[in-house]
Amino acid sequence: MVGEGIYNAELFHSDYKVYMGDRNYKLTGVTRGGGGVVLAVRTDFRVEQITFSDIADNDCDYLWLKIKLPNQIEKLHVAIFYFPPNKSNDICTYVRDILTLQMA
């Protein structure tokens, strides 16, 4: 389900698998719906979802996928981050540093 009462099949073709980085409402204290990030990837691609235990659920919404395309040796890294407007620049700098280390 993409959202409450909204199913993946209503928005995405069955040839795609949906990956979501949902917002944690309990940690953020947000009471209204919405938030999070989403990416749909063709089902014939091999996908590994990467998570970071040191990025707290209330710091940012994110989704990081390593995608193995057919007939390719290298994997494609796709990272989506949403930083709420009230967050300090420290988390942005921290995530940038993680990305730099992972891609080195």
HELIX and SHEET records of a PDB file:
HELIX    1   1 ASN A    8  LEU A   11  1                                   4    
HELIX    2   2 TYR A   25  THR A   28  1                                   4    
HELIX    3   3 ASN A   89  MET A  103  1                                  15    
SHEET    1   A 2 TYR A  16  GLY A  21  0                                        
SHEET    2   A 2 VAL A  37  ARG A  42 -1                                        
SHEET    1   B 3 ARG A  46  ILE A  50  0                                        
SHEET    2   B 3 ASP A  61  LYS A  68 -1                                        
SHEET    3   B 3 LYS A  75  TYR A  82 -1                                        
END                                                                             
